[in-house]
Amino acid sequence: MAPAALQLLLEEKLREEEYTHISFRDSAAGREAYLMGTGLALWEVVLVNRAYRGDIVQTAEHLGIPETLVHAALNYANDFQQEIGAELAEIDATDFDALRRLLPGIRQTAVPKEFEIVRKPVT
């Protein structure tokens, strides 16, 4: 195994030891932090939490997970803002035409103003 790969795995293992409920896995976007036992990437939790304007209870209910897992995701995201922020920036930069190229047949729907996602720094 290459030294860079070993360094990455070591860093991920140290983060898993420090941050309860966080694990790393391969995805289509590369290695990403996930909530253990949920299948949710941390950026997904942050995105939903933004939509609920930081409300932990609503985020947990929406995702069907305990509040402690939402806190775990947000704690990690706060400490690794650059990492999670980069993933969120990629999502923010994706427009409908890009999605249509990836998902032929997708349809666009208008979203009422009160349901728009609030864009704010990860906290």
N, C-alpha and C positions, 0 to 999 in steps of 0.2 A: 504494500500500500504506500502511496506517495506521502511524503512528509506533510504536504498541505492538507491532504485528506485526513491524516491522523490528527493534525492540529484542529481541524474543524470538528471532528468527532469528540475530541477532548473538550473543546470549548462548549459544545452542546451538552455533553454529559455534566460538566460543572454547572451549567445553567439549570439543567433538570434537577440537580441536587439542591440548588438554591431556591428554585421556584416550584413550589408544590403544584401538581396537576398539569405541568407543562412537559411536552415531549416534542421531539423533532421527527419529521418524516419527509420523504421525497414526495413532491407533487409535480404537476405539469409546469409549475413556475420555478421548480428547484426545491431546495431544502426550506421548510417552513416550520414555524412553531405552531403546535396544535394543543388543544385542551384534551388531556388524556380521557379516553373512554367516550368521546363525543363525536369525533369526526369533524369538529369545527376548527378551522384555522383561526388563530388569534385575531387576525385582521377582520374576520367575519363578525366576531363578537364586538369588536370596537365599532364596526360599521353599524351594527344594529343598535348598540348603545348610543351612538350619535343620533340615530333616528329617533330614539326616545329621550333625547336631550339629557343624557347622563343618568337617567333613571335606572338604577340597578334592578329593582323589583320587576319593572316592565320588561327589561332586557331578558332577565332570567325566565319570566313567564313566556315571552315570545319564543325563546330558544328551547324551552322545556328542560332547563338545567337549573341546578341549585344556585342561589345567589353567590355562594362561596366560589363557584367556578367563574362567575362573571368577575368577581373581585380579583381572582387569580390572573385572569386574562388581562384585565386593566392594569394591574400592578406590573406585570411583565411589559405590557405595551408602554407604560409610563417610563420604565427604566431603559427600554430599548426603542425610544421614539424614532430614531433614524431608520431602524430596520422595519418596524411596523408602518411608519410613515411612508416609506418607499413603496410598500405594498399597496397602501391606501391611495397614494398618488397615482399609481398605475391604474387602479380602479377608477379614480376620478377622471383620468385622461381618456378612458375608453368611451367612445361615443357609439351611437346606435349603428352607424355604418360599419364600424369595426366589429361589433357584435353580429351584425347581419352576415358579414363574410365568414365568421366562425360558425354561426348557427342559421343556415338558410331556413327560411320559413318563419323566423321570429317575427312577432308583431309588436308594434309600439303602442303603448297606452298612456294616456294623460293621467297624471297623478295630481289630486287636489293639493293646493298650496299647504294646507296644514299637515300633510304627510311628507313634505320634502325633507330630505336629509340635511341636517345642520352640519356645515363644514366648520370644524373647529379643531385646534390642536389636541392630540391625545393627552388625556389627563388621568 
